[in-house]
C-alpha cells in the first residue's frame, strides 16, 4: 500500500494540544494524528457493521414473533 501526502492548516493552539497528546504517548504529531484518524475510521466501520447486524437479526426476530 502506498502513501499520499495530506497537508493541513490548523490553529496554533490545536497544534500545541496535539503535540502534548503525542508527547504523552511518545509519538510524533504526524503518527498521533494518523493513528487517531485510523481509530476513528475503524469506529465508524465497526458501528456500521453493528447497525447492519442489528437490522438483519432484528428483522428475523420480528418474523419469528409473527409465526408464533
N, C-alpha and C positions, 0 to 999 in steps of 0.2 A: 504494500500500500504506500503510495507516495504522500508527500505533504504539500500543502499550499500555504502561502503567506496570507495572514489576515491582519490588517492594520487597524488599530482602534485609536480613537481620540477620546481620552477620558479626563475627568476632572482631577486636579492635583490631590484633592482630599481623598477621593476614591483610591487613587494610586497609592497614597500613603497607607490606607487601610489594607489594601491588597498586599503591600509589602510586609505589613505586620503579620497578617494571616499566613503568608508564605513563609516568613522567617520562623514562626512558631512551629511550622511543620518541616523546617529545614529544606525548603524548596525555593526555586526561583519563582518570580512572579509569573513568568510565562508558563511554567509547569503547573503552578497553582491554578491559574485561570483555565488551562486546558483540562485539568482533572475535574474542575468544578463544572465545566461545560459537559464533559463526558458523563459525569454523575447525574446531572440534570436531564440529559438526553436519555440515559438509562431509566431514570424515574418515570419520565413521560411514556416511554415504550412499555415499561412494566405496567403502569397504570392502564394503558390502552389494552394490554393483554388481559388484565384482571377484569376490565369492563366487558370485553368480548366474552370471557368465560362466564361471567355473571349473566350476560344476555343469553348465552347458549343454555346454561343449566337452569336459569330462571324460566325459560320457555318450556323446558322439559318438565319442571315441577308443576307448572300450571296445567300442562296437558295431562299429567298423571293424576292431578286432583280432579279434573273433569271426568276421567274414566271411572273413578271410584264413587 
